[in-house]
Amino acid sequence: RGLSPDDFGREFSTGREKFRFAGTDPRRPKYPISATRFSDGKSYKFTAENVALLLRAAMKDVLPNN
């Protein structure tokens, strides 16, 4: 599963740091995703694949195991 418009504003963690999905820029093909770090509000760039994986991992932490 890739990214969807519903993912905008969602939170994800890289392990040490928490980020919020802030937007996309198609003019940056390698790192099209912008995210804001919670601790200081600084903006970072990510690959779409990396953010999709991190968002999926965040959902596993929230959803109960069935």
KEKE-3310 file (N, C-alpha, C; in steps of 0.2 Angstrom, whole numbers, plus 5000, padded with zeros to 4 digits):
npx = (5004:5003:5004:4991:4979:4973:4983:4989:4995:4996:5005:5021:5035:5053:5059:5068:5064:5049:5037:5027:5017:5018:5017:5018:5030:5030:5041:5052:5058:5066:5065:5051:5042:5037:5040:5037:5047:5042:5049:5056:5050:5056:5059:5059:5065:5058:5058:5044:5042:5048:5041:5028:5030:5034:5022:5013:5019:5016:5003:5001:5005:4994:4983:4973:4979:4972)
npy = (4994:5011:5029:5039:5052:5053:5051:5063:5073:5063:5055:5048:5038:5037:5029:5035:5048:5058:5062:5073:5070:5082:5086:5085:5086:5085:5089:5085:5071:5061:5063:5066:5068:5079:5082:5086:5088:5084:5088:5100:5107:5107:5105:5090:5079:5065:5048:5042:5029:5025:5033:5027:5014:5017:5023:5012:5004:5012:5010:4997:4997:5003:4996:4982:4966:4952)
npz = (5000:4996:4999:5004:5002:5015:5023:5026:5038:5048:5061:5063:5068:5068:5076:5086:5085:5083:5070:5060:5045:5033:5020:5002:4988:4972:4964:4969:4966:4972:4986:4990:5001:5014:5031:5048:5063:5079:5091:5088:5078:5066:5048:5038:5024:5016:5009:4999:5000:5012:5022:5020:5025:5038:5043:5041:5051:5062:5063:5066:5079:5085:5082:5088:5091:5082)
capx = (5000:5006:5002:4984:4977:4971:4989:4992:4994:4997:5011:5025:5041:5058:5063:5070:5060:5042:5036:5020:5017:5016:5015:5022:5032:5032:5047:5058:5057:5069:5062:5045:5038:5040:5037:5039:5049:5039:5053:5058:5046:5061:5056:5063:5062:5058:5056:5037:5042:5050:5035:5023:5032:5033:5015:5011:5022:5013:4996:5002:5006:4988:4977:4974:4980:4966)
capy = (5000:5017:5034:5041:5059:5053:5050:5069:5075:5058:5055:5042:5038:5034:5026:5040:5055:5058:5067:5073:5071:5089:5087:5082:5090:5081:5091:5081:5064:5056:5064:5070:5069:5084:5080:5091:5085:5087:5091:5107:5110:5107:5101:5085:5076:5057:5045:5040:5022:5025:5036:5022:5009:5020:5024:5006:5002:5015:5007:4991:4999:5006:4991:4976:4959:4948)
capz = (5000:4996:5003:5002:5005:5022:5027:5027:5045:5052:5065:5063:5072:5065:5082:5091:5084:5081:5065:5057:5038:5032:5013:4996:4983:4966:4960:4972:4965:4977:4993:4989:5007:5019:5038:5053:5069:5085:5096:5087:5072:5060:5042:5035:5018:5017:5003:5000:5002:5019:5026:5019:5029:5045:5044:5043:5058:5067:5063:5070:5086:5087:5081:5092:5087:5081)
cpx = (5004:5003:4995:4983:4975:4977:4992:4990:4995:5004:5014:5032:5047:5062:5064:5066:5053:5041:5029:5021:5014:5014:5019:5024:5035:5038:5053:5057:5060:5066:5056:5041:5041:5036:5041:5041:5045:5043:5055:5055:5050:5058:5061:5060:5063:5056:5048:5037:5043:5044:5029:5024:5032:5026:5011:5013:5018:5006:4996:5002:4999:4982:4978:4975:4974:4968)
cpy = (5006:5022:5036:5048:5059:5052:5057:5071:5069:5058:5048:5043:5034:5030:5030:5046:5054:5064:5067:5074:5078:5090:5084:5087:5086:5083:5088:5074:5059:5056:5068:5072:5074:5082:5085:5087:5088:5091:5099:5110:5110:5103:5096:5082:5069:5055:5043:5033:5021:5028:5030:5017:5011:5021:5017:5003:5005:5013:5001:4992:5001:5000:4985:4970:4955:4941)
cpz = (5000:5000:5000:5005:5012:5026:5029:5035:5050:5055:5063:5067:5068:5071:5087:5091:5081:5076:5063:5049:5036:5025:5008:4992:4977:4962:4963:4972:4970:4984:4993:4996:5012:5026:5043:5060:5075:5090:5095:5081:5066:5054:5040:5029:5019:5010:5004:5002:5010:5024:5025:5024:5037:5047:5045:5049:5063:5068:5067:5077:5089:5087:5085:5088:5087:5080)
residu = (ARG:GLY:LEU:SER:PRO:ASP:ASP:PHE:GLY:ARG:GLU:PHE:SER:THR:GLY:ARG:GLU:LYS:PHE:ARG:PHE:ALA:GLY:THR:ASP:PRO:ARG:ARG:PRO:LYS:TYR:PRO:ILE:SER:ALA:THR:ARG:PHE:SER:ASP:GLY:LYS:SER:TYR:LYS:PHE:THR:ALA:GLU:ASN:VAL:ALA:LEU:LEU:LEU:ARG:ALA:ALA:MET:LYS:ASP:VAL:LEU:PRO:ASN:ASN)
# end
